[in-house]
């Protein structure tokens, strides 16, 4: 039996490795269009910043490792141009054809610059691949730009702004919507704006950048541009082969990550998943989801029966040392989904008063009718990741706020106060309800 995997980063290699563990007899081939595989894409901004010194530090495994240690053939520079499912084969740009019995599409996503005139100029960059980061870092070192514009205030955009500012550039972030971090949340946007401006980065929301001039974008002078907007799943090849898309525009797959074509699976940033709060399909391209869906796709392609229940959309981004973490739905998003949301937001110290330390802001959102938690956020220099993970676990467990308020959380003066900020927020939310 032959298993072919299209894509050799997070989802694709997680799928291949999981399939190999389940069936040592499988003939597994991974086809990656780029020159490297198995690298930490989320570390790219830190490579640009300089905190990661060499690109090779982001590479986890080489094709040789997979060949020798896992008995998985990994081909780089192998761009798949078409899928012929009736013949069970994929065609490469080189003209070669590769047969499969089962196929996993882990083609990822991309920053679509087609709608932006001037996006192909040498001072314009995306930050999606290892090559992107290396080229940007080389440009900064050799050309010494002084002003940068970042188009898009999602996770990559704000991280790129942070990295460029730390390299001494003056930075302006342009965001077409009213809010940042892909979340309809004015309070979160205000907090991000405050942190950016504190460190010399200007944020302009409600600005659509439709063209990049040689020395400016939307009347902002610059000599370096990062495009981190227009992210979209790579689905064109799949749809041409008869794979159906879902309501989000990404590939529709069931909880086994199988598409409408029997024996063809999809995983990672090209596939949609179920949102466990709304109960509807969603597309939230994150590395955590890519690895998990890849494992499930690989297991089932190898003959097992595993399922991926879905996500609650948990993420965290660091902006000049401050953690901004979100999960589930904001008030505005919950209302748009038909719920009746109620929220409570508090600010509290992360340790007792006699232990000097930082403060954190926590928001919890619940549905008035059911009192079930809908989402939340945590902002702070310390503990944002731990607290958002607690909220995420509560969402996945479908906890009501009354149950959440009774959680047995750790207390010790050097680490946390007797009443954790999460519990204080829950108590306030119960009052609001």
C-alpha positions in Angstrom: 0.0 0.0 0.0 1.3 3.4 -1.0 0.6 6.6 1.1 1.4 9.9 -0.5 1.5 13.1 1.5 1.4 16.5 -0.2 3.3 19.0 2.1 6.3 18.5 4.3 5.9 20.9 7.2 3.7 20.5 10.3 0.6 18.6 9.2 2.3 16.6 6.5 5.1 15.2 8.5 2.9 14.6 11.5 0.7 12.6 9.3 3.6 10.6 7.8 5.2 9.8 11.1 1.8 8.7 12.7 1.1 6.5 9.7 4.5 4.9 9.9 4.0 4.1 13.6 0.7 2.4 12.9 1.8 0.4 9.8 5.5 -0.4 9.4 4.8 -1.9 5.9 3.4 1.2 4.3 5.3 2.8 1.4 5.2 6.5 2.4 6.3 9.3 0.2 6.1 13.0 1.3 6.2 15.6 -1.5 7.4 19.1 -0.5 7.6 21.9 -3.0 10.1 23.9 -1.0 13.8 23.2 -0.3 13.4 22.3 3.4 11.0 20.3 5.6 10.1 20.0 9.2 10.9 23.5 10.4 9.3 25.8 13.0 7.4 28.3 11.0 6.2 30.1 14.1 9.9 31.0 14.8 10.3 33.0 11.6 9.7 36.4 13.2 12.4 35.6 15.8 14.8 34.8 13.0 14.2 38.2 11.5 14.6 39.8 14.9 17.9 38.0 15.5 16.9 36.1 18.6 17.2 33.0 16.5 20.7 33.4 15.1 20.7 30.9 12.2 17.9 29.5 10.0 19.2 25.9 10.6 18.1 26.3 14.3 14.5 26.2 13.2 14.9 23.0 11.2 13.8 20.0 13.3 14.6 17.1 11.0 16.1 16.7 7.5 14.8 14.4 4.7 17.8 12.2 5.5 16.6 11.7 9.0 13.1 10.6 7.9 14.7 8.3 5.3 17.1 6.6 7.8 15.2 6.7 11.1 11.5 6.5 10.0 11.7 4.8 6.6 9.8 7.7 5.0 10.8 9.0 1.7 10.8 12.8 1.7 11.3 14.7 -1.6 12.0 18.4 -1.6 11.6 20.6 -4.6 8.7 18.3 -5.6 5.8 20.5 -6.5 2.5 18.7 -7.1 0.5 20.3 -10.0 -2.4 17.9 -10.2 -4.2 15.0 -8.6 -5.9 12.3 -10.8 -7.9 10.4 -8.2 -9.5 7.9 -10.6 -6.0 6.8 -11.5 -4.7 7.2 -7.9 -1.8 9.3 -8.9 -0.4 12.8 -8.5 1.6 14.7 -11.2 4.7 16.7 -10.3 5.9 19.9 -12.1 8.8 17.8 -13.3 6.4 15.6 -15.2 6.9 12.6 -12.8 3.8 10.7 -11.6 3.5 9.2 -8.2 1.0 6.4 -7.4 -1.0 6.3 -4.2 -3.6 4.1 -2.6 -4.3 6.8 0.1 -3.5 10.5 -0.2 -3.1 13.2 2.4 -3.4 16.8 1.3 -1.4 19.0 3.7 -0.8 21.9 1.2 -1.0 24.6 3.8 -2.0 28.2 3.2 -0.4 31.3 1.8 -0.4 35.1 2.0 -2.3 36.1 -1.1 -0.8 39.3 -2.5 -2.7 39.2 -5.8 -5.0 42.1 -4.8 -2.1 44.4 -3.9 -0.4 46.2 -6.8 3.3 46.5 -6.5 3.7 43.4 -4.2 6.5 41.9 -6.3 8.9 44.8 -5.7 12.3 43.8 -4.1 11.5 45.7 -0.9 8.2 43.8 -0.3 8.1 40.6 1.7 5.9 38.0 3.1 6.8 36.0 6.2 5.6 32.5 5.5 8.6 30.4 4.7 12.2 30.0 5.9 13.3 31.5 2.6 11.0 34.6 3.3 12.7 35.2 6.6 16.2 34.7 5.4 15.6 37.1 2.5 14.1 39.8 4.8 17.0 39.5 7.2 19.5 39.8 4.4 17.7 42.9 3.1 17.8 44.5 6.5 21.5 43.8 6.9 22.5 44.9 3.4 20.1 47.7 2.6 19.7 49.1 6.1 16.0 50.3 5.7 14.8 52.9 8.1 11.0 52.8 7.9 8.7 49.8 7.5 5.0 49.3 6.8 3.4 46.0 7.9 0.1 45.3 6.1 -2.2 43.3 8.4 -2.4 43.2 12.1 -2.9 39.4 12.6 -0.5 37.3 14.6 2.3 37.4 11.9 1.8 41.1 11.4 2.3 42.2 15.0 5.2 39.8 15.4 6.8 41.2 12.3 6.3 44.7 13.6 8.0 43.7 16.9 10.9 42.1 15.1 11.5 45.1 12.8 11.2 47.7 15.6 13.9 45.7 17.5 16.1 46.1 14.4 15.8 49.8 14.8 13.2 50.6 12.1 10.3 52.9 12.5 7.2 50.8 11.9 3.6 51.5 11.0 1.0 48.7 10.9 -2.0 49.0 8.6 -5.1 47.0 9.3 -8.2 47.1 7.0 -10.6 46.1 9.7 -11.5 47.9 12.9 -9.8 45.3 15.1 -6.6 43.3 15.4 -5.5 39.7 15.9 -8.4 38.4 13.7 -10.8 38.9 16.6 -13.8 41.3 16.8 -12.8 42.7 20.2 -12.4 46.5 20.6 -10.9 46.1 24.2 -8.3 43.7 22.9 -7.5 46.0 20.0 -7.1 49.0 22.5 -4.7 46.9 24.6 -2.6 45.9 21.6 -2.5 49.5 20.3 -1.3 50.7 23.7 1.5 48.2 23.8 2.6 48.9 20.2 2.6 52.7 20.7 4.5 52.3 24.0 7.3 50.8 21.9 7.2 53.2 19.0 5.0 51.3 16.6 2.0 53.1 15.0 -1.2 51.1 14.4 -3.8 52.4 11.9 -7.0 50.5 11.7 -9.6 50.9 8.9 -6.9 51.4 6.3 -7.0 49.2 3.1 -3.6 49.0 1.4 -4.5 48.3 -2.3 -1.1 49.4 -3.8 2.5 49.5 -2.8 4.5 52.4 -4.2 8.3 52.3 -4.4 8.6 54.6 -1.3 5.2 54.5 0.4 2.0 52.6 1.2 -1.3 54.4 1.8 0.7 57.7 2.2 3.0 56.2 4.8 6.7 56.6 3.8 8.7 53.4 3.9 11.5 51.5 2.3 10.5 48.0 3.5 7.0 46.4 3.4 5.8 43.2 5.0 2.5 41.8 3.6 0.8 39.7 6.2 -2.8 40.1 5.1 -5.0 38.0 2.8 -4.1 34.6 4.2 -6.0 31.9 2.3 -5.9 28.1 2.1 -4.1 26.3 -0.8 -7.1 24.5 -2.2 -7.1 25.0 -6.0 -5.3 21.7 -6.8 -7.7 19.8 -4.5 -10.9 21.4 -6.0 -9.7 20.6 -9.5 -9.5 17.0 -8.5 -13.1 17.0 -7.1 -12.4 17.6 -3.5 -15.2 19.7 -1.9 -14.7 22.9 0.0 -16.6 23.8 3.2 -18.4 27.0 4.2 -15.1 28.6 5.2 -13.5 28.2 1.8 -11.1 25.5 3.1 -11.3 21.8 2.4 -14.2 20.1 4.0 -13.3 17.0 6.0 -15.1 14.8 8.5 -13.8 14.1 12.0 -11.5 11.5 10.6 -10.1 14.2 8.3 -11.3 12.4 5.2 -12.7 14.4 2.3 -15.6 13.6 0.0 -13.2 11.4 -2.1 -12.7 8.1 -0.4 -9.1 7.5 0.7 -8.2 11.2 0.3 -7.6 13.1 3.6 -6.8 16.7 4.3 -5.0 18.3 7.3 -3.4 21.5 8.5 -3.9 25.0 7.2 -5.7 23.9 4.0 -8.6 22.1 5.9 -11.4 23.4 8.0 -12.3 21.9 11.4 -15.2 22.0 13.8 -15.5 24.9 16.3 -16.4 23.3 19.6 -18.2 26.4 20.9 -20.4 27.2 17.9 -20.8 23.7 16.6 -20.0 24.9 13.1 -17.1 24.4 10.8 -14.3 27.0 11.1 -10.9 27.8 9.6 -8.3 28.8 12.1 -4.9 28.1 10.7 -2.6 27.4 13.6 0.4 25.2 14.1 -1.2 23.3 17.0 -4.2 22.4 14.9 -2.0 21.4 11.9 -0.1 18.9 14.0 -3.2 17.4 15.5 -5.2 17.1 12.3 -2.1 15.7 10.6 -1.8 12.9 13.2 -5.4 11.9 12.8 -5.2 12.0 9.0 -2.1 9.8 9.1 -3.6 7.3 11.5 -6.7 6.8 9.5 -4.9 6.7 6.2 -2.9 3.8 7.7 -6.0 1.9 8.6 -6.7 3.1 12.2 -9.9 4.8 13.3 -9.2 8.0 15.1 -11.1 11.3 15.2 -10.4 14.9 15.7 -13.3 16.6 17.6 -12.4 20.2 16.8 -10.9 23.4 18.2 -11.9 26.3 20.4 -9.4 28.7 18.6 -6.8 29.2 21.3 -3.8 31.4 20.5 -1.2 33.6 22.1 1.1 36.2 20.6 3.9 38.2 22.3 4.2 41.9 21.6 7.3 43.5 23.2 7.2 41.1 26.1 3.5 41.2 26.7 1.4 38.1 26.1 -2.0 38.6 24.3 -4.0 35.3 24.5 -7.5 34.5 23.3 -9.7 31.5 23.0 -13.3 30.9 22.0 -15.5 33.8 21.1 -15.5 37.5 22.0 -18.7 39.2 22.9 -19.2 40.5 19.4 -18.4 37.1 17.8 -20.7 35.3 20.2 -23.5 37.7 19.4 -23.0 37.2 15.7 -23.3 33.5 16.2 -26.7 33.9 17.8 -25.8 33.7 21.5 -26.7 36.2 24.2 -23.3 37.0 25.6 -22.4 38.5 28.9 -18.8 39.4 29.8 -16.7 40.4 32.7 -13.2 41.9 32.6 -11.0 42.4 35.6 -7.4 43.4 36.2 -5.6 41.8 39.1 -2.0 41.1 40.4 -0.5 37.7 39.5 0.9 37.3 43.1 0.0 38.6 46.6 0.6 42.2 47.3 3.7 41.4 49.5 5.3 39.7 46.4 5.8 42.5 43.9 5.0 41.5 40.4 3.0 42.1 37.3 -0.7 42.5 36.8 -2.9 40.7 34.3 -6.2 41.4 32.6 -8.7 38.6 32.2 -12.0 38.6 30.4 -14.6 35.8 30.4 -17.6 35.6 28.1 -20.6 33.4 28.9 -24.0 32.8 27.3 -26.8 34.3 29.4 -29.3 31.5 28.6 -27.1 28.5 29.4 -24.4 30.2 31.6 -21.9 28.2 29.5 -18.5 29.8 28.9 -18.1 31.1 25.3 -14.6 32.5 25.4 -12.1 34.6 27.1 -8.8 36.5 26.9 -5.7 37.0 29.1 -3.2 39.8 28.8 -0.1 40.2 30.8 3.7 39.9 31.1 3.3 36.7 33.2 1.0 33.8 33.1 -1.1 34.6 30.0 -0.4 31.3 28.4 -1.3 29.3 31.5 -4.5 31.1 32.1 -5.7 31.0 28.5 -5.1 27.2 28.5 -7.3 26.9 31.6 -10.1 28.8 29.8 -9.6 26.6 26.7 -9.9 23.4 28.7 -13.1 24.8 30.2 -14.5 25.6 26.8 -13.7 22.1 25.5 -15.3 20.6 28.6 -18.4 22.8 28.1 -18.2 24.2 31.6 -20.7 26.7 32.9 -19.3 29.7 34.7 -20.6 28.4 38.0 -18.5 25.3 37.6 -15.5 27.3 36.4 -15.6 29.5 39.5 -15.1 26.4 41.6 -11.9 25.2 39.9 -9.2 24.1 42.3 -6.3 26.2 41.1 -2.8 26.3 42.6 -1.8 28.9 45.2 1.6 29.8 46.4 2.8 33.4 47.0 5.8 33.2 44.6 3.5 31.9 41.8 -0.1 32.9 42.2 -2.5 34.6 44.7 -5.1 32.7 46.8 -7.8 34.0 44.4 -6.4 33.5 40.9 -7.5 36.3 38.5 -9.4 33.6 36.6 -11.6 33.0 39.6 -12.1 36.7 40.3 -13.2 37.2 36.7 -15.6 34.2 37.1 -17.1 35.7 40.3 -17.6 39.0 38.5 -19.2 37.3 35.6 -21.6 35.5 37.9 -22.7 38.9 39.3 -23.2 40.2 35.7 -25.4 37.1 34.9 
